[in-house]
Amino acid sequence: MPTDLIFFVVEKAFRVNRYLFKTPLGWDSTTKRFTFDNRKPKNFFWWYFTMFVLFAGVNGSCFMYVVLSHLISPRPGLNVGYVAMYVIDCLTVPLLGGITLVVLTLGNGTVILINRELETYEELEGHSNMRRPANMTRRAKGRFFKTKSGKSGIFDKLNGILNFPGIYSNTGRLDVSGLVYLIGFIGWTITCYASCPAALLLNLDIFKYVVSDMWKAFGIVDDGIIPKILGLSFRIAGLLVFWIELQRTVPFLVYLLVIPGQVALKSIDIFLSYAKKNVNDPMEARLDWIFRYQKFRLIINSALGHLLTMTFVLMVLGLQLSAVLN
């Protein structure tokens, strides 16, 4: 960890969303490092506008309005299951708003720390692999299945065309972490993009109640062609903003928290393994390993401050939402 398969998934996640509004957080597939655009926030105005105004402002207000108005005056056909689903959806509003705020305020420093952590881990892994037997460092790249005759199967040919790195790690073992990332990415993307039209076709979206109440407040009959077109346009826009940004922004938690956490744990495991092997011979604790340990310790101490700040921001937003719902 991290493996070529995980890097492949991260690259495809950014590639899928390349046609959306640009964000300062990016990925360099050549160096396999995260990037952060230090230009002023106005250069990413449309993304911030979408997240803070449309997603957090408009969508969040719609969720709060429907849920609270239902508690005051129950709506016909809106059962407990629908309310629970809308409350869960409402919880994502402060979550994604907090992620966007963290990217805006701490994004540059966080990306620098993550890249330094990746570099340190690769140094540790490289020296650790040098100490392994030759037969333990083979890479079974791109191999899925084999036919009975020993020839490559159809999956092997397809992944060669798609430049897929394979499902095995550098040690030749099955890349379980990479497969979890791959399955999660595919499942999450399909679910979000399928939920948008499904919610509209099945009338499960929350915006239909807002549109209906809005026409009633203006004294407009909602059976006309123009009200139907305007109402449908508002519902489609709200669903697109919600599900597309949910699909893109939630994985930022993986990039900024999960991957660095796994890298840190794996690096600590390498240090502990090296210490156990040389516990009886302190002279083997070479200066380069001591230097790497000190470097890694500084990175972890610096990352701790960013992690506490991100956790505090998300926690405050969550407490505010809980207070409002109560």
C-alpha positions in Angstrom: 0.0 0.0 0.0 -0.2 2.2 -2.0 -0.1 -0.1 -5.0 -0.3 0.4 -8.8 -4.0 -0.7 -8.7 -4.8 2.0 -6.1 -3.0 4.6 -8.2 -4.9 3.4 -11.2 -8.3 3.8 -9.4 -7.3 7.4 -8.2 -6.4 8.3 -11.7 -9.6 7.1 -13.2 -11.6 8.8 -10.5 -10.2 12.2 -11.5 -10.5 11.3 -15.2 -14.2 10.5 -14.9 -14.8 14.0 -13.5 -12.5 15.9 -15.8 -15.5 17.5 -17.7 -17.0 18.9 -14.5 -16.1 22.2 -12.9 -12.4 22.3 -12.1 -11.2 21.8 -8.5 -7.8 22.8 -7.1 -7.2 19.2 -6.1 -5.8 17.0 -8.9 -3.7 14.0 -9.7 -0.5 13.7 -11.8 -0.5 10.2 -13.4 3.1 10.5 -14.4 4.6 11.1 -11.0 1.7 9.4 -9.2 1.3 12.3 -6.9 -1.5 14.6 -5.9 -1.4 18.2 -7.2 -2.9 21.4 -5.8 -3.5 24.5 -7.9 -2.5 27.5 -5.8 -4.3 30.0 -7.9 -6.9 32.3 -6.3 -10.3 30.8 -5.4 -11.9 32.9 -8.1 -10.3 30.6 -10.7 -12.5 27.8 -9.2 -15.5 30.0 -8.7 -18.0 27.7 -10.3 -17.0 24.7 -8.2 -17.2 26.7 -5.0 -20.4 28.3 -6.1 -21.9 24.9 -6.8 -20.8 23.4 -3.5 -21.5 26.4 -1.2 -24.5 28.0 -2.9 -26.3 25.2 -4.9 -25.4 22.1 -2.9 -25.2 23.4 0.7 -27.5 26.4 0.2 -30.3 25.4 -2.1 -30.2 21.6 -1.7 -29.7 21.8 2.1 -32.5 24.3 2.5 -34.8 22.0 0.5 -34.0 19.1 2.7 -34.5 21.0 5.9 -37.7 22.6 4.7 -39.4 19.3 3.7 -38.3 17.4 6.7 -39.2 20.1 9.2 -42.5 21.0 7.5 -43.4 17.3 7.5 -42.8 17.1 11.3 -45.1 20.1 11.8 -47.8 19.1 9.3 -47.4 15.5 7.9 -47.6 15.3 4.2 -49.8 12.6 2.6 -47.7 9.8 1.1 -44.5 10.8 2.9 -43.9 7.9 5.3 -41.2 7.2 7.8 -39.0 5.5 5.2 -38.9 8.6 3.0 -38.2 10.9 5.9 -35.3 8.7 7.1 -33.9 8.7 3.5 -34.2 12.5 3.3 -32.5 12.9 6.7 -29.6 10.7 5.6 -29.3 12.8 2.4 -29.4 16.0 4.5 -26.4 14.7 6.5 -24.3 14.7 3.4 -24.8 18.5 3.0 -22.6 19.6 5.9 -20.2 16.7 5.1 -19.5 17.8 1.6 -19.5 21.5 2.7 -16.9 20.7 5.2 -14.7 18.8 2.7 -14.9 21.8 0.3 -14.0 24.2 3.2 -11.0 22.0 4.1 -9.8 21.9 0.5 -10.2 25.7 0.3 -8.3 26.4 3.5 -5.9 23.5 4.1 -5.7 21.9 0.7 -2.2 23.0 -0.3 -0.5 22.0 2.9 -2.3 18.7 3.1 -1.3 17.7 -0.4 2.3 18.6 0.3 2.3 16.4 3.4 0.6 13.5 1.6 3.1 13.6 -1.2 6.0 13.7 1.2 4.5 10.7 3.0 4.2 8.8 -0.3 7.8 9.5 -1.1 9.0 8.3 2.3 7.0 5.2 2.0 8.4 4.4 -1.4 11.9 4.8 -0.1 11.1 2.4 2.8 9.4 -0.1 0.5 12.4 0.1 -1.9 14.9 -0.7 0.8 12.7 -3.3 2.3 12.3 -5.1 -1.1 16.1 -5.1 -1.5 16.3 -7.3 1.6 13.8 -9.8 0.3 14.7 -12.9 -1.7 14.5 -12.5 -5.5 11.6 -14.9 -5.8 9.6 -12.7 -3.4 9.8 -9.5 -5.4 8.4 -10.8 -8.7 5.5 -8.9 -10.1 2.7 -10.8 -11.8 1.6 -7.7 -13.7 -1.7 -7.8 -15.5 -2.6 -11.4 -14.9 -6.2 -12.2 -14.1 -6.9 -15.8 -15.1 -5.3 -18.4 -17.4 -6.8 -21.0 -19.6 -6.2 -24.6 -18.9 -3.5 -24.6 -21.7 -1.6 -21.9 -19.7 -2.4 -19.1 -22.2 -3.6 -15.7 -21.3 -7.4 -15.4 -21.1 -9.7 -12.8 -22.4 -9.4 -10.6 -19.2 -5.6 -10.5 -19.7 -6.0 -9.2 -23.2 -8.6 -6.6 -22.2 -6.5 -5.3 -19.3 -3.5 -5.0 -21.7 -5.7 -2.7 -23.9 -7.0 -0.7 -21.0 -3.5 -0.4 -19.4 -4.8 -2.0 -16.3 -2.0 -2.8 -13.8 -3.4 -6.1 -12.7 -4.7 -7.5 -9.5 -1.4 -8.6 -8.0 1.0 -6.5 -5.9 4.8 -6.2 -6.4 5.3 -9.2 -4.2 3.1 -11.4 -6.4 0.3 -11.5 -3.9 -3.3 -10.7 -4.5 -3.8 -6.9 -4.1 -6.8 -7.0 -1.7 -6.6 -3.3 -0.9 -6.5 -2.3 -4.6 -9.5 -4.6 -5.3 -11.4 -2.9 -2.5 -10.7 0.5 -4.0 -11.6 -0.7 -7.5 -14.9 -2.3 -6.5 -15.8 0.7 -4.3 -15.0 3.2 -7.0 -17.0 1.3 -9.7 -19.9 0.7 -7.3 -20.0 4.2 -5.9 -19.9 5.8 -9.4 -22.6 3.6 -10.9 -24.8 4.1 -7.8 -24.6 7.9 -7.9 -25.1 8.2 -11.6 -28.0 5.7 -11.6 -29.7 7.2 -8.6 -30.1 10.6 -10.3 -32.5 9.4 -13.1 -34.0 6.7 -10.8 -35.0 9.3 -8.2 -36.7 11.4 -10.9 -38.5 8.6 -12.6 -39.8 7.0 -9.4 -40.7 10.4 -7.9 -38.4 9.9 -4.9 -36.7 13.3 -5.0 -37.3 15.8 -2.4 -37.6 18.7 -4.8 -41.0 17.8 -6.0 -42.5 18.9 -2.6 -40.6 22.2 -2.8 -41.9 22.9 -6.3 -45.5 22.0 -5.3 -45.5 24.2 -2.3 -43.9 27.0 -4.3 -46.7 27.0 -6.9 -49.3 26.9 -4.1 -47.7 29.9 -2.4 -47.8 31.9 -5.7 -51.3 30.8 -6.4 -50.3 29.0 -9.6 -51.9 25.8 -10.8 -49.2 23.2 -11.3 -51.1 21.4 -14.1 -50.1 23.9 -16.7 -47.3 23.3 -19.3 -45.0 26.1 -18.1 -45.2 25.2 -14.4 -44.5 21.6 -15.3 -41.5 22.5 -17.4 -40.1 24.9 -14.8 -40.7 22.4 -12.0 -39.1 19.5 -13.9 -36.1 21.7 -14.8 -35.7 22.6 -11.1 -35.9 19.0 -10.0 -33.4 17.8 -12.7 -30.9 20.5 -11.8 -31.2 19.8 -8.1 -30.7 16.0 -8.6 -27.7 16.6 -10.9 -26.0 18.9 -8.5 -26.6 16.5 -5.6 -25.6 13.2 -7.1 -22.8 14.3 -9.3 -21.0 16.3 -6.6 -21.7 13.5 -4.1 -20.0 11.1 -6.5 -17.0 13.4 -6.9 -16.5 15.0 -3.5 -17.0 12.0 -1.1 -13.8 10.3 -2.5 -11.8 13.3 -1.4 -12.1 11.8 2.1 -10.3 8.8 0.8 -7.6 10.9 -0.8 -7.0 13.1 2.2 -7.6 10.7 5.1 -7.8 7.0 4.2 -4.8 6.7 1.8 -2.4 8.8 4.1 -3.6 6.8 7.1 -2.9 3.4 5.4 0.5 4.7 4.2 1.4 5.8 7.7 0.4 2.4 9.2 2.3 0.5 6.5 5.4 2.7 7.1 5.3 2.1 10.8 5.0 -1.7 10.1 8.2 -1.5 8.0 10.0 0.3 10.8 8.9 -2.2 13.3 9.9 -5.1 11.1 13.3 -3.6 10.6 13.7 -3.0 14.3 12.8 -6.6 15.2 15.3 -8.0 12.7 18.1 -5.9 14.2 17.3 -5.9 17.9 20.2 -8.2 18.6 22.6 -6.2 16.5 22.3 -2.5 17.1 25.1 -1.7 14.7 22.7 -2.7 11.8 20.6 0.3 12.6 22.2 2.4 10.0 22.2 6.1 9.8 20.0 6.2 6.7 17.2 4.3 8.5 17.5 6.7 11.5 17.3 9.6 9.1 14.2 8.1 7.4 12.6 7.6 10.8 13.2 11.2 11.8 11.8 12.4 8.5 8.7 10.2 8.8 8.2 11.4 12.4 8.3 15.0 11.3 5.7 14.3 8.6 3.4 12.6 11.0 3.7 15.4 13.5 2.9 18.0 10.8 0.0 15.9 9.5 -1.5 15.6 13.0 -2.2 19.3 13.1 -4.0 19.2 9.7 -5.9 16.1 10.7 -7.1 17.7 14.0 -8.2 20.8 12.1 -10.1 18.8 9.5 -11.8 16.7 12.2 -12.7 19.8 14.1 -14.3 21.5 11.1 -16.4 18.4 10.2 -17.3 17.8 13.9 -18.6 21.4 14.3 -20.7 21.1 11.2 -22.1 17.8 12.4 -22.9 19.2 15.8 -24.7 22.2 14.2 -26.8 19.9 12.0 -27.7 17.7 15.0 -28.7 20.8 17.0 -30.9 22.0 14.2 -32.6 18.6 13.7 -33.2 18.3 17.4 
